[in-house]
Amino acid sequence: MPRKICLLLLSLLLLTGICRAAKGVTVDGQELKRIGGWPAKSEEHVKAKFHGDVEYVYLATIGDMMEALRQGKIDAIAMSRVFFNALRAEGEKGIAVLGDPIGKTSYAFVFAYSERGDRLREAFNAFLRGLKEDGTLDEMKERWMRGETPPAEKPNLPGENGTLVIATDGSCPPLIYLSDGKLGGYEAELLQRFCEARGYNYRFTVAAFEVNLASVGNGQSDIGINAAEYTPERAENFRFSEVTFSDDCVLVVRADAGAGAGLWETLKTKFDRALLRENRWKDMLFGMGRTMIITVASIVLGTILGFFLCFAHRERNPVLNRALEFVSRFLAGMPVVVLLMVFYYIVFSGLHIDGVLVSILVFSLLFAFSVFGMLKSGAESVPKGQMEAALALGFSERQAFRKFILPPAILTFFPTYQTEIVSLLKSTAIVGYIAVQDLTKVADLIRARTFDAFMPLIVISALYLVLAWLFLQITKRILARLDPRNRTADAILRGVKP
């Protein structure tokens, strides 16, 4: 029976794939089967125009869309014309707009459903109407519509009325982007003008789009500027300002760009755009520093806490031991990214706690229970006679465990401990979900600025390999110091009279 069910499910999956592959439409002589974009107005426009005859592929950033288009994974991108202009300004010549616009997209700032959110929204809307009346907004739109993304600059804001916390993903040039650690773009200029006029300063957090919306909803951020499109479903949880920017939604496809540059020239150009331009290598170093801080702090705190949990477990308190077993199983079954977001957006909801501290807390907790489990297994591998001999010599149980059981147990689990350290290092790559600019998040931001995934991913892959090798070398040296077989003659005979 189970075999028949498996065959039936497999047949359904194959049939679904065949049916999906059979769909498609032709626009100006070009066949379209898969169109990529964000899950917002562009999706609605595509479905309304093509009546479900094409597959809509969700992609997180414009850089991801471009990479999918280059590799033929999608046939077109549904995006605002301003993003197409930015792509062309960045040097993407092998793309073109297909046919007429398929609709309109409108963007706005996002505020929380709260008394403070209402006050900020009303103040911003009044400020926005003033810019429309005096023509400043039209001048800004015309300037940014050209797709230019100059280096970002933050004005000196007095902030006599306080500091606003801004949530952004910084991945939608020219509307919003990060440059040398500063916010730039049309929406950033609009924010800066508002803060200057109303006496605010601001600081920003960078995370994925959906995460930033959540931070506005729970009060951790005051305003969300993410090139956010209004949808009725989003309006159930957030309050949108009046429209800040409206544009045509177009289909972008690959075009014949003629003979390309050679491989070496292409790599040099990619390297320059990914690391040298706007000193993006500094962002990489900053992200690597964040990754190192989170990893090292979590290893140290987690190891200390793991030993403490092991000693507490040996007290044989039934309530405590059951609690430790429950927490251990709970953490083992919980995806790390979910645990991070639960702590950041629920446990510390409404508190302006830095994402780095939350990351260290969560990873220290996870690493502590890993160390706790390794110590238990290592202690169980030591022959019972060793403990019995120590007790017979007059040592207490605690002394016997610390002096005679723990040292060989550590040597037993240390290889697993090394593996867990490398796993911890790799797991930190998800902290971008809670507004931490680690190595991976910085690479995402560079991909969003350059619209190219190749070089940023190659660079961070090499950096992660270097960091993993470094941690392994450090732990190997520690293991060599702990192994009694590596003791010198003086160390062995220390305290023995000649």
C-alpha positions, 0 to 999 in steps of 0.5 A: 500500500505505501508503495502505491501511494508513493507511485501515485504522488510521484505521478501527480508531481510529474503531471504537475510539472508537465502541465506547468511546462506546457503553459506560456504566452508570446509577447512581441514574438518572444515566448514567456513561460516563467516571469520573476519578481516580487510577491506584490503588485507586479505579481498581480499585474502579471496574473491579470494580463496573462490569466495564469498562463505563465508561472510567476517565480518569487525572487528576493532581490533585483540581483537575484532576478538578474542572475536568474534571467542571465541563466535562463531560469526565468524568461522575463522580470516584472519590475518598475521602470526605475529599476530597469533604468538603474540596471542600465546605468550600472552597465547592464546593456544586455537587457530590454523592455518588452512591449508596453507597460503591464500596469502601475506600481506605487511605493510608500513608507510603512508605519505601525498601528500605534499612537506613535505610528499614527502621529509619525504618519500624519506628520510625514503625509503633511510634509509630503504634501508640502513637497508636492505643492512646491514642486520639490517632489517632482524634481526629486523623482525626475532626478532619481528616475534616471537610475543614477545611484551616487554615493550616499551621504547623511546630513548632520541632523540635530535630532532635538525631537529624538531619533527614529529607528528605520527598517530597510533592506537597502537592496532596491537602488535607486529608491533605497540602497546602502553605500559605505555604511550610509543610506542612499536613494530617493526614499533615503533623501525623502527621509532625510528631508523629513527628519531635518524639517521635523527635528529628528535624527535617525538610525537604521537596521538592515534585514530582509524585507519581510523581517523589516515589516515585522519589526515595524509591526512590533514596535522595534522600528518606527518607519519602514522604507523598503520600496514597499508596495501597498497591498490590502493584505499588508494594510491589515497589519501596517499603515501606509503613507500617501504614495511617495513614488509611482512608476510603470511596471514593465517586463524586462528580458534579455537582449542581444548585446553584441560581443562581450568582453573577454573572461579576464576583463569580465572578472576584473570588472566584477571584482572592481564593482564588488569590492573596490568601487565605493570601498565595498571591501570595507563592508566585507571586513565589517561583516567578517568582523561581525561574524567573528564576534558572534562566533567567538562570543557564542563559543566561549559563553556556550562552552562555559554554560555547557560545562555548568549544565553538565555539572548541574545535571550530575546533581541528579535533581529529577525536576532539573534533569527533566527540564534540561532534557525538554529544553534540549529536545526543543532546541534540537527540533527548532530551526535556528532561523525561527529561534532567532526570530522568536527571540528578536521579534517576540521575546524582546518585542518592543525593546531596542536590543541590538541584533548582535546581542540576540544572535550571541544569546541564541547561538550561545544557548544552542552551543551550550546544549551541544557541549552539554550533550557531548560532555555527557557522552564523553563521560559515559565513555569513560570506564566506570572503574575509574570513578570507583577507584577515585572514590576508593582513594577518598575523593568526593564524587565531584572531585573524582569527576573533575580530576579523573572523568572530565579530562579523558571525556574532553579528549573523547568529544573534542573532535566533535567539538571542533565540528560543532564550532565550524557548524556554528560559524556556518550557522551565523550566516542567517543572522541577517534575518534579524537586522545584523550585517554579517558577512553573508548580509553584506554580500547580499547588499553588494549583490543588490547594488551591483546586480551581480551574484558571482563575485560577492558569493565567490569572495564570501565563500573564500572568507568562510573557508579561511575562517573555518580553517583558522578555527580548526587550527586554534582548536587543534592547538588547544587539543594538543595542550590538553592531551596528556600524551603530549606532556613534557618530562618536566610536566610529568615529574612536577612535584616528584622529589628526585 
